């Protein structure tokens, strides 16, 4: 419980801060510069507090003196609302963070909230909430990574201790496509073994588009909420577009297919959606809207309208963010003008 004492304020404080600052930011843009500067001062104070709290957590693992320049903790917190024609309206306050631990030579990270390395069909689902300590291999390279996690995660409607080994390999082909394979192996104290495999193929198209097909195969030994003793297969196609405008914005066009083996392979859901993200007059505060049509099998596979709206803030290290790099995948080398387009 000692570790939780410096960590818990990050959740409660940042959620309250985002809710308050988000409401003030838009109002300030039309009012006096004094009030606008006041909001920036509040955000700066919150970010300094985040980094100071992260240093306290870092001190839990080492008694050496902290290097302030090495502290790169960054926390994303957002208010999200969803309307679905079948399930009605939902609201969530969420936090996602990777707390930097530079005293451990950056081989350890404390992960709070949702796992950024896993994509989920329902963004408002609590099934992936977790707290874990991530261990990075000494042999990591730009093309190959090995990670180990230990912590607590929600599975089968309850929180369970778990361990994970995750290996990622990027292949240099010399062609237009960049393949990436990821294999993750889990063990939960109650739900037992799980596997998640991902295959994605990235391609930059011209200066403003980035295309990514992503295939995900999952297996659960004992999780009736998912594919109990069977496989789940998800297929995503995403086209990201960089939008050059005075107020930075970006667009993603998505087609998603979800297959379940219950008891035979069938289409569980199909989703067609568009995501539009735009920065406010603050470089650390964004809003995003996501209209979608999906065909859930649980409701007769009938066309259903869904709409998600999100207000997101960034606190801590380097809160001035380029929306195109932040929203679209980091692998998209927008600066490279020499990439072929055909």
C-alpha positions in Angstrom: 0.0 0.0 0.0 3.0 2.3 0.4 3.3 2.7 -3.4 -0.3 3.8 -3.7 0.0 6.9 -1.5 1.9 9.0 -4.0 0.0 7.6 -7.0 -3.7 8.0 -6.0 -3.6 11.8 -6.1 -2.8 11.6 -9.9 -6.1 10.1 -10.6 -8.4 12.2 -8.5 -6.6 15.5 -9.0 -6.1 15.2 -12.7 -9.7 14.2 -13.4 -10.9 17.2 -11.4 -8.4 19.5 -13.1 -9.4 18.4 -16.6 -13.1 18.9 -15.9 -12.5 22.4 -14.6 -9.9 23.5 -17.1 -11.8 22.1 -20.1 -14.8 24.2 -19.1 -12.7 27.4 -18.7 -10.5 27.0 -21.8 -13.2 27.7 -24.4 -14.6 30.5 -22.4 -11.2 32.1 -22.0 -10.6 32.2 -25.7 -13.3 34.8 -26.1 -12.3 36.9 -23.1 -9.4 38.8 -21.7 -5.8 37.6 -22.2 -5.4 37.8 -18.4 -7.9 35.0 -17.8 -6.3 33.0 -20.7 -2.9 33.2 -19.0 -4.5 32.2 -15.7 -5.6 28.9 -17.2 -2.2 28.3 -18.6 -0.7 29.0 -15.2 -3.0 26.4 -13.6 -2.1 23.8 -16.2 1.6 24.5 -15.7 1.2 24.1 -11.9 -0.6 20.8 -12.4 2.1 19.5 -14.8 4.8 20.4 -12.3 2.9 18.6 -9.6 2.6 15.5 -11.8 6.3 15.4 -12.4 7.1 16.0 -8.7 4.7 13.2 -7.7 6.4 10.9 -10.3 9.8 11.7 -8.7 8.3 10.6 -5.4 7.2 7.3 -7.0 10.6 6.9 -8.6 12.2 7.3 -5.2 10.3 4.3 -4.0 12.6 2.1 -6.3 15.9 3.8 -5.7 17.6 6.0 -3.1 19.8 7.8 -5.7 19.3 11.5 -6.5 16.7 12.2 -9.2 17.7 13.8 -12.5 15.0 16.3 -13.3 15.9 16.4 -17.0 15.3 12.6 -17.2 11.8 12.7 -15.8 9.4 12.2 -18.7 6.2 11.2 -17.1 3.2 12.2 -19.1 -0.5 11.7 -18.2 -3.5 11.8 -20.4 -6.9 12.3 -18.8 -10.2 12.7 -20.5 -13.9 13.1 -20.2 -15.8 10.8 -22.6 -19.4 10.3 -23.5 -21.1 7.8 -25.8 -24.5 7.4 -27.3 -25.5 4.0 -28.8 -28.9 3.3 -30.4 -29.2 0.0 -28.5 -27.5 0.8 -25.2 -28.3 4.4 -24.6 -25.8 7.0 -23.1 -22.7 6.4 -21.1 -20.1 8.8 -19.6 -16.6 8.0 -18.3 -13.8 9.9 -16.6 -10.5 8.1 -17.5 -6.8 8.4 -16.9 -3.9 6.8 -18.8 -0.3 7.3 -17.6 3.2 5.9 -17.9 5.1 7.1 -14.9 8.8 7.5 -15.8 11.3 5.9 -13.4 14.7 7.3 -14.6 16.6 6.1 -11.5 16.2 2.5 -12.9 17.9 3.6 -16.1 14.4 3.7 -17.7 14.0 -0.1 -17.6 11.0 0.2 -15.3 7.8 2.1 -15.9 4.6 2.3 -13.8 1.5 2.0 -16.0 -1.7 3.4 -14.7 -5.1 3.1 -16.3 -5.8 1.7 -19.7 -3.1 -0.2 -21.7 -2.1 1.9 -24.6 -0.6 -1.1 -26.4 -4.0 -2.8 -26.7 -7.0 -1.8 -28.8 -10.5 -2.4 -27.7 -13.8 -2.5 -29.4 -15.7 -0.6 -26.6 -13.6 2.4 -25.6 -15.8 2.9 -22.5 -15.5 -0.6 -21.2 -13.7 -1.0 -17.9 -12.3 -4.5 -18.8 -8.8 -3.3 -19.4 -8.3 -1.0 -16.4 -5.0 -1.9 -14.7 -2.1 -0.9 -12.6 1.2 -2.6 -13.5 5.0 -2.4 -13.4 6.6 -2.8 -16.8 10.1 -4.1 -17.2 12.0 -3.3 -20.4 14.7 -5.7 -21.6 18.3 -4.4 -21.8 18.5 -5.7 -25.4 15.7 -3.6 -26.8 16.3 -2.0 -30.2 14.3 0.2 -32.5 13.2 -3.0 -34.4 12.8 -5.4 -31.5 11.3 -5.0 -28.0 10.7 -7.3 -25.1 8.5 -6.2 -22.2 7.4 -7.9 -18.9 4.5 -6.7 -16.8 3.3 -7.6 -13.3 0.3 -6.0 -11.7 -3.5 -6.0 -11.3 -6.0 -6.1 -14.2 -9.7 -6.5 -14.5 -10.7 -9.9 -16.0 -13.9 -11.8 -15.9 -15.7 -9.0 -14.1 -13.1 -8.9 -11.2 -9.6 -7.6 -10.5 -6.9 -10.2 -10.6 -3.1 -10.2 -10.2 -1.4 -11.0 -13.6 1.9 -11.3 -15.4 2.6 -10.6 -19.1 5.4 -11.2 -21.5 5.2 -9.1 -24.7 7.6 -9.3 -27.8 7.4 -7.0 -30.8 9.4 -7.3 -34.0 9.5 -4.8 -36.9 10.7 -6.0 -40.2 12.7 -3.9 -42.6 11.6 -5.0 -46.1 12.9 -2.1 -48.2 9.5 -1.8 -49.8 6.5 0.4 -49.2 5.1 -1.7 -46.4 6.5 -2.0 -42.8 5.3 -5.3 -41.1 5.1 -5.6 -37.4 4.4 -8.7 -35.3 3.5 -8.7 -31.6 3.0 -11.7 -29.4 1.7 -11.3 -25.8 1.3 -14.1 -23.2 -0.7 -13.6 -20.0 -1.3 -15.5 -16.8 -4.1 -14.5 -14.4 -4.6 -16.0 -11.0 -8.3 -16.9 -11.7 -8.7 -16.6 -15.5 -5.5 -18.5 -16.2 -3.7 -18.3 -19.5 -4.4 -15.9 -22.4 -2.7 -15.1 -25.7 -2.9 -12.0 -27.9 -1.2 -11.9 -31.3 -1.1 -8.8 -33.6 0.0 -8.4 -37.2 0.0 -4.9 -38.8 1.3 -3.6 -42.0 2.0 0.2 -42.1 2.3 2.4 -45.2 2.8 6.1 -45.6 0.9 7.4 -48.7 2.2 10.7 -49.9 2.6 13.5 -47.4 -0.8 13.4 -45.7 -2.0 9.8 -45.5 -1.1 6.8 -43.4 -2.7 3.3 -43.9 -2.7 0.5 -41.4 -4.4 -2.9 -41.6 -4.2 -4.6 -38.2 -5.2 -8.2 -37.4 -5.6 -9.4 -33.8 -6.0 -13.0 -32.7 -6.9 -13.7 -29.0 -7.4 -16.8 -27.0 -8.8 -17.1 -23.4 -8.5 -20.3 -21.3 -11.2 -19.2 -18.8 -13.0 -16.0 -19.5 -16.7 -16.5 -20.3 -17.1 -12.7 -20.9 -15.0 -13.2 -24.1 -14.2 -16.4 -26.1 -14.1 -19.0 -23.4 -11.8 -21.9 -24.5 -11.9 -20.5 -28.1 -10.5 -17.8 -30.4 -11.5 -14.2 -31.1 -10.3 -12.6 -34.3 -10.5 -8.8 -34.9 -9.6 -7.1 -38.2 -9.1 -3.3 -38.4 -8.5 -1.1 -41.4 -7.5 2.5 -40.6 -6.6 5.4 -43.0 -5.2 8.4 -41.2 -5.2 11.9 -42.8 -3.1 14.8 -41.7 -5.0 18.1 -42.0 -3.0 21.2 -42.4 -5.0 24.0 -40.8 -4.4 27.0 -38.5 -6.1 25.1 -35.7 -4.4 21.6 -35.9 -6.7 18.7 -36.7 -6.6 15.1 -38.0 -9.0 12.6 -39.4 -9.1 8.7 -39.2 -11.4 6.5 -41.4 -12.0 3.1 -39.8 -13.6 -0.2 -40.9 -13.6 -2.9 -38.2 -14.7 -6.6 -38.1 -15.1 -8.7 -35.0 -15.3 -12.5 -35.2 -16.2 -14.9 -32.3 -16.0 -18.7 -32.0 -19.3 -19.3 -30.0 -19.6 -22.2 -30.8 -18.7 -21.7 -34.5 -17.0 -18.7 -36.1 -19.4 -15.8 -36.8 -19.4 -12.1 -37.2 -20.0 -10.5 -33.8 -20.0 -6.9 -35.0 -19.0 -4.7 -38.0 -18.1 -1.1 -37.5 -17.8 1.8 -39.9 -16.6 5.0 -38.3 -14.9 8.3 -38.7 -12.7 10.0 -36.0 -12.1 13.8 -36.1 -9.7 15.3 -33.6 -8.9 19.0 -33.2 -6.8 21.0 -30.8 -8.4 23.9 -28.8 -6.6 27.2 -28.4 -4.5 25.3 -25.9 -1.7 23.1 -27.1 -2.4 20.5 -24.3 -6.2 20.3 -24.7 -8.0 18.4 -27.5 -11.5 17.4 -28.5 -12.6 14.5 -30.6 -15.8 13.2 -32.1 -16.5 9.8 -33.6 -19.7 9.1 -35.5 -20.2 5.4 -36.4 -22.6 2.8 -37.7 -22.2 -0.7 -36.4 -24.1 -4.0 -36.8 -24.0 -5.9 -33.4 -25.1 -9.6 -33.5 -26.5 -9.2 -30.0 -29.2 -6.9 -31.5 -30.0 -8.9 -34.6 -27.1 -7.4 -36.7 -29.3 -4.3 -37.5 -27.6 -1.0 -38.4 -27.1 1.0 -35.2 -25.9 4.6 -34.9 -23.2 5.3 -32.3 -21.6 8.6 -31.4 -18.6 9.3 -29.1 -17.3 12.7 -27.9 -14.1 13.2 -26.0 -12.3 16.0 -24.3 -8.7 15.2 -23.5 -5.9 16.9 -21.6 -2.2 16.2 -21.3 -0.2 16.9 -18.1 3.4 16.5 -17.1 6.3 16.3 -19.5 6.2 18.0 -22.9 2.5 19.0 -23.0 2.9 20.9 -26.2 1.7 18.3 -28.7 1.5 18.3 -32.5 -2.0 16.9 -33.1 -1.0 15.1 -36.3 1.8 13.1 -34.5 -0.3 12.6 -31.4 -3.5 11.3 -33.0 -2.0 9.4 -35.9 0.4 6.5 -35.3 3.9 7.6 -34.3 5.4 5.4 -37.0 4.0 7.7 -39.7 7.1 9.5 -40.9 5.3 12.7 -42.1 8.6 14.6 -42.4 10.1 12.2 -44.9 9.2 13.7 -48.3 11.1 11.1 -50.3 8.7 8.2 -49.7 7.1 6.9 -52.9 3.4 7.3 -53.3 2.7 4.4 -55.7 
